[in-house]
Each structure stands twice: as structure tokens, then as C-alpha cells.
Amino acid sequence: MAVIIVHEREKCIGCGACAAVCSAYWEMGGDGKSKLKGAKKEGGVFKLNAKEEGCNLTAAQSCPVNCIHVEKDGVREI
């Protein structure tokens, strides 16, 4: 199963909810916005290929500005 975590970082308001619920994948950057650990920038978003969604679905659900997305086998779950 292919899982891709997508982060629209420019939309991030720096609330830290993602890092609080999913610190294995998320941390706060020096600019006050969240960072998806190990992600690569593709166009205007950051993407990470993962073996499983892990806690990223919870991170996406906790984001008040909906800038985190989880895609499984090419289908966006959130």
C-alpha cells in the first residue's frame, strides 16, 4: 500500500497540533510553522512517502487549517 503524506506548509498557522499528536513525523520549524520530517518539496507542497499512515491521519484531523493530507494508493483520505 502506497501512503503519501502531503503538507501545504504555506497554509500552516503554527498551532503545533500535528507535532503534539504525531511527533514521530512532525516537528515545529524555526519559523514557527510545522515541518514534516524527511519530506521533499514538490511544487508548492512537501511530500513524504511512508509505509503506513501511522499517526498522520490524526495529525491531519487535528489541523485547524486543513493543510495536511493523507493519500493511500492515490486516493486522498483527508
Residue pairs with C-beta under 8 A, 6 or more apart in sequence:
1 52
1 72
1 73
2 49
2 72
2 73
2 74
3 49
3 50
3 51
3 52
3 53
3 56
3 70
3 71
3 72
4 47
4 48
4 49
4 50
4 70
4 71
5 25
5 36
5 39
5 47
5 48
5 50
5 53
5 56
5 68
5 69
5 70
5 71
6 45
6 46
6 47
6 68
6 69
6 70
6 71
7 34
7 36
7 39
7 45
7 46
7 47
7 48
7 67
7 68
7 69
8 44
8 45
8 67
8 68
8 69
9 33
9 34
9 35
9 36
9 45
9 46
9 67
10 44
11 65
11 66
11 67
12 33
12 34
12 65
12 67
13 33
13 64
13 65
14 28
14 32
14 33
14 34
15 63
15 64
16 28
16 34
17 59
17 62
17 63
17 64
18 25
18 26
18 34
18 59
18 60
18 62
18 63
18 68
19 26
19 27
19 28
19 34
20 62
21 55
21 58
21 59
21 62
22 54
22 55
22 56
22 58
22 59
24 37
24 54
24 55
25 36
25 37
25 48
25 50
25 54
25 55
25 56
25 59
26 34
26 35
26 36
26 37
26 59
27 34
27 35
27 37
28 34
28 35
29 35
36 46
36 48
36 68
37 48
38 48
39 46
39 47
39 48
40 46
40 47
40 48
50 56
53 70
53 72
53 77
56 68
56 70
57 70
57 77
57 78
59 68
60 66
60 68
60 69
60 70
60 78
61 78
68 78
69 76
69 77
69 78
70 76
70 77
70 78
71 77
